[in-house]
Amino acid sequence: MIAQNAAFDIGHLRDTLDHFGLPRPEFDYVCTYQLARRVWPELPDHKLGTLAAHIGHQFNHHHAQDDAEAAGRVLLAMMKQVNANTPRELLKKAGLEPKRFCH
């Protein structure tokens, strides 16, 4: 999973699953906010709007589908910036590891 400020989304996902007594699926996730801090440290901040503007992408902020698309486009731009072919390679070049969501 790829998300901007993933800790926020993961926290809500965990709380929702727990509230309804649902099992937690296991998956890896990547935070574009954390990655952007490594790839573009010169930016004034690493909010999704700032990152999208940096790559020239306009979107309707705080609308789930637009935010998800913007995060994906930001990820692809970061991959291009550091010449990475996969998100995992981008993480490695940025000195980060994917996070794991699990039980």
PADO-956359 format. One record per residue: x, y, z negated of N, C-alpha, C, CB in turn. Coordinates in steps of 0.2 Angstrom, whole numbers, padded with zeros to 4 digits, always signed. Last residue first. Glycine has a CB too. Example, Ala and Ser with C-alpha at 12.3 -4.5 7.8 and 13.67 -1.06 7.14 Angstrom:
BEGIN
+0064-0011-0035+0068-0005-0036+0064+0000-0039+0070-0003-0029 +0066-0028-0039+0062-0022-0039+0066-0016-0039+0057-0022-0045 
end
This chain:
BEGIN
-0005-0042-0063-0008-0043-0070-0005-0038-0075-0008-0050-0072 +0001-0029-0052+0000-0035-0054-0004-0036-0061+0006-0040-0054 +0010-0020-0041+0004-0020-0045+0002-0027-0046-0002-0016-0041 +0027-0014-0040+0022-0020-0040+0016-0019-0044+0026-0026-0042 +0036-0003-0029+0033-0004-0036+0028-0010-0035+0029+0002-0039 +0051-0004-0020+0044-0004-0020+0041-0006-0027+0040-0009-0015 +0065+0006-0025+0062+0000-0024+0054+0001-0024+0064-0005-0030 +0077+0018-0018+0071+0016-0022+0069+0009-0020+0065+0021-0020 +0086+0024-0009+0088+0022-0016+0082+0020-0021+0092+0027-0019 +0083+0027+0003+0082+0032-0002+0084+0030-0009+0074+0034-0002 +0086+0015+0010+0090+0021+0011+0089+0027+0006+0088+0023+0018 +0075+0008+0004+0082+0006+0003+0087+0012+0004+0084+0000+0007 +0064+0014+0009+0065+0014+0002+0072+0012+0001+0060+0008-0001 +0066+0011+0023+0066+0018+0021+0067+0018+0013+0059+0021+0022 +0065-0003+0023+0071+0000+0025+0072+0007+0022+0072-0001+0032 +0051-0003+0020+0056-0006+0015+0063-0003+0016+0056-0014+0016 +0045+0003+0031+0045+0006+0025+0050+0003+0020+0038+0006+0022 +0057+0001+0045+0051-0001+0041+0051+0003+0035+0052-0009+0039 +0067+0008+0051+0062+0004+0055+0056+0002+0052+0066-0001+0059 +0075+0024+0049+0072+0017+0046+0067+0014+0050+0070+0018+0039 +0081+0037+0050+0082+0031+0055+0080+0024+0052+0089+0031+0058 +0076+0047+0043+0082+0043+0040+0084+0037+0045+0081+0041+0033 +0066+0052+0050+0071+0056+0048+0077+0053+0046+0068+0060+0042 +0057+0041+0052+0061+0044+0058+0067+0048+0055+0056+0048+0062 +0053+0040+0039+0056+0034+0042+0060+0037+0048+0051+0029+0045 +0046+0052+0038+0052+0051+0034+0056+0045+0037+0050+0049+0026 +0036+0050+0047+0041+0055+0048+0047+0054+0044+0037+0062+0047 +0029+0039+0041+0032+0038+0047+0037+0044+0049+0027+0038+0053 +0025+0046+0029+0029+0040+0029+0033+0039+0035+0025+0034+0027 +0016+0056+0035+0022+0058+0031+0027+0052+0031+0020+0060+0024 +0006+0047+0040+0010+0051+0045+0017+0054+0042+0006+0057+0048 +0001+0042+0028+0004+0038+0033+0009+0041+0038-0001+0034+0037 -0004+0054+0022+0002+0050+0019+0005+0045+0024-0001+0046+0013 -0014+0057+0032-0008+0061+0031-0002+0058+0028-0010+0068+0027 -0022+0046+0030-0019+0047+0037-0013+0051+0036-0024+0050+0042 -0027+0049+0017-0023+0042+0019-0019+0043+0025-0028+0036+0019 -0033+0061+0019-0027+0060+0014-0023+0054+0016-0029+0060+0007 -0043+0057+0027-0038+0062+0030-0032+0062+0025-0041+0069+0030 -0050+0048+0019-0048+0046+0025-0042+0051+0028-0053+0045+0030 -0053+0057+0007-0050+0051+0007-0046+0049+0013-0054+0045+0004 -0050+0073+0006-0055+0069+0009-0051+0062+0010-0058+0072+0016 -0040+0082+0002-0045+0079-0003-0051+0076+0000-0047+0085-0008 -0038+0092+0017-0036+0089+0011-0042+0087+0006-0031+0094+0007 -0039+0088+0033-0044+0091+0028-0042+0088+0021-0051+0089+0030 -0023+0093+0041-0028+0088+0039-0033+0092+0034-0025+0082+0036 -0010+0094+0053-0015+0098+0049-0021+0092+0047-0018+0103+0054 +0007+0092+0053+0001+0089+0053-0004+0093+0049+0002+0081+0050 +0021+0096+0053+0016+0099+0058+0010+0095+0058+0020+0099+0064 +0029+0092+0042+0029+0088+0049+0024+0090+0054+0027+0081+0047 +0025+0102+0033+0032+0101+0035+0033+0097+0042+0036+0098+0030 +0012+0100+0031+0014+0106+0035+0021+0105+0037+0013+0112+0030 +0013+0088+0024+0010+0088+0030+0012+0094+0034+0002+0087+0029 +0020+0093+0012+0023+0087+0017+0020+0087+0024+0023+0081+0013 +0010+0101+0007+0017+0104+0009+0020+0099+0014+0021+0105+0003 +0000+0092+0005-0001+0098+0009+0006+0101+0012-0005+0104+0006 +0006+0084-0005+0004+0081+0002+0003+0087+0007-0003+0077+0001 +0020+0090-0013+0013+0089-0013+0011+0087-0006+0009+0095-0015 +0033+0094-0017+0032+0088-0013+0024+0085-0013+0036+0082-0015 +0040+0110-0015+0037+0105-0019+0036+0099-0014+0030+0108-0022 +0050+0116-0006+0048+0119-0013+0044+0115-0017+0044+0125-0011 +0063+0105+0000+0056+0107+0000+0054+0111-0006+0051+0102+0002 +0075+0098-0001+0075+0106+0000+0068+0109+0000+0078+0107+0006 +0073+0085-0001+0074+0088-0008+0074+0096-0007+0081+0086-0011 +0067+0074+0008+0067+0081+0009+0068+0085+0002+0061+0083+0012 +0070+0061+0002+0071+0063+0009+0072+0070+0011+0066+0059+0014 +0067+0062-0011+0073+0060-0009+0075+0062-0002+0074+0052-0010 +0054+0067-0011+0059+0070-0016+0066+0068-0014+0057+0069-0023 +0048+0057-0003+0049+0064-0001+0054+0068-0005+0042+0068+0000 +0046+0046-0012+0051+0046-0007+0053+0053-0004+0048+0042-0001 +0037+0052-0021+0044+0050-0024+0049+0049-0018+0043+0043-0027 +0026+0053-0012+0029+0059-0016+0036+0057-0018+0024+0060-0022 +0023+0040-0007+0026+0045-0003+0029+0051-0006+0021+0047+0003 +0026+0026-0015+0024+0032-0016+0027+0037-0012+0025+0034-0024 +0020+0009-0012+0025+0014-0010+0022+0021-0012+0028+0014-0003 +0018-0007-0018+0015-0001-0016+0021+0004-0016+0010+0002-0021 +0013-0024-0017+0018-0019-0018+0015-0012-0015+0025-0021-0014 +0001-0034-0027+0004-0031-0020+0009-0026-0022-0002-0028-0016 -0011-0044-0033-0004-0042-0033-0002-0040-0027+0000-0049-0035 -0027-0039-0041-0023-0042-0035-0016-0040-0036-0026-0040-0028 -0034-0042-0056-0030-0038-0052-0026-0041-0047-0025-0034-0057 -0051-0047-0057-0044-0049-0058-0040-0043-0054-0043-0055-0054 -0063-0037-0067-0061-0040-0060-0054-0042-0061-0063-0036-0054 -0071-0030-0076-0068-0037-0078-0066-0041-0071-0074-0041-0081 -0074-0017-0074-0078-0022-0071-0076-0029-0073-0079-0021-0064 -0062-0011-0080-0069-0009-0082-0074-0015-0080-0071-0002-0080 -0052-0016-0073-0053-0018-0080-0060-0017-0082-0048-0015-0084 -0054-0009-0061-0054-0017-0061-0055-0019-0068-0047-0020-0058 -0052+0004-0065-0059+0002-0062-0059-0006-0062-0059+0004-0055 -0039+0004-0070-0045+0006-0074-0051+0003-0072-0045+0013-0076 -0032+0001-0058-0031-0003-0064-0037-0002-0069-0025-0002-0067 -0036+0013-0050-0038+0006-0048-0037+0001-0054-0033+0003-0042 -0031+0023-0058-0038+0022-0057-0040+0015-0055-0040+0028-0052 -0017+0020-0057-0020+0020-0063-0028+0020-0063-0018+0027-0066 -0015+0021-0043-0014+0014-0046-0017+0014-0053-0007+0013-0047 -0017+0034-0041-0022+0030-0038-0021+0023-0041-0020+0029-0030 -0006+0039-0048-0013+0042-0050-0018+0036-0047-0014+0048-0046 +0005+0034-0042+0004+0032-0049-0004+0034-0051+0009+0036-0054 +0006+0039-0029+0003+0032-0030+0001+0031-0038+0008+0027-0028 +0007+0051-0022+0006+0051-0029+0003+0045-0031+0002+0057-0032 +0001+0044-0008+0004+0050-0010+0002+0050-0018+0001+0057-0007 +0004+0027-0003-0001+0032-0006+0004+0038-0008-0005+0030-0012 +0002+0011+0003+0006+0017+0004+0001+0023+0001+0008+0019+0011 +0004-0006+0000+0000+0000+0000+0004+0006+0000-0005+0000-0006 
end
